[in-house]
């Protein structure tokens, strides 16, 4: 049986760029997620609007927008780039 790494829970999210999110996971990692790869697909087209994109909120370990577009924690963790770690205060 192969070992499967535990994917982390998102604690906070913020806007890094009109199509990128800062992600802060429960393991202390700060990661950057580029949503631009998804913006021309179906329900994600609303995210092309900069004002709407900024309405992102944490939801069930991932993120969600008002019209229920979402990215789950596994997608966010696996498709984001590690930018650093947060030190305990």
ChimeraX attribute file (.defattr): number of C-alpha atoms within 10 A of each C-alpha:
attribute: neighborCount
match mode: 1-to-1
recipient: residues
	/A:1	3
	/A:2	4
	/A:3	5
	/A:4	6
	/A:5	6
	/A:6	7
	/A:7	15
	/A:8	19
	/A:9	18
	/A:10	25
	/A:11	16
	/A:12	17
	/A:13	20
	/A:14	16
	/A:15	16
	/A:16	14
	/A:17	14
	/A:18	17
	/A:19	19
	/A:20	16
	/A:21	22
	/A:22	19
	/A:23	26
	/A:24	22
	/A:25	23
	/A:26	14
	/A:27	13
	/A:28	15
	/A:29	19
	/A:30	20
	/A:31	20
	/A:32	24
	/A:33	21
	/A:34	17
	/A:35	20
	/A:36	14
	/A:37	9
	/A:38	14
	/A:39	15
	/A:40	12
	/A:41	9
	/A:42	9
	/A:43	13
	/A:44	19
	/A:45	13
	/A:46	17
	/A:47	23
	/A:48	16
	/A:49	12
	/A:50	12
	/A:51	10
	/A:52	14
	/A:53	21
	/A:54	17
	/A:55	13
	/A:56	18
	/A:57	14
	/A:58	19
	/A:59	16
	/A:60	13
	/A:61	18
	/A:62	23
	/A:63	21
	/A:64	18
	/A:65	19
	/A:66	11
	/A:67	11
	/A:68	10
	/A:69	15
	/A:70	19
	/A:71	18
	/A:72	16
	/A:73	20
	/A:74	16
	/A:75	13
	/A:76	25
	/A:77	23
	/A:78	12
	/A:79	14
	/A:80	19
	/A:81	16
	/A:82	14
	/A:83	11
	/A:84	12
	/A:85	13
	/A:86	12
	/A:87	7
	/A:88	5
	/A:89	3
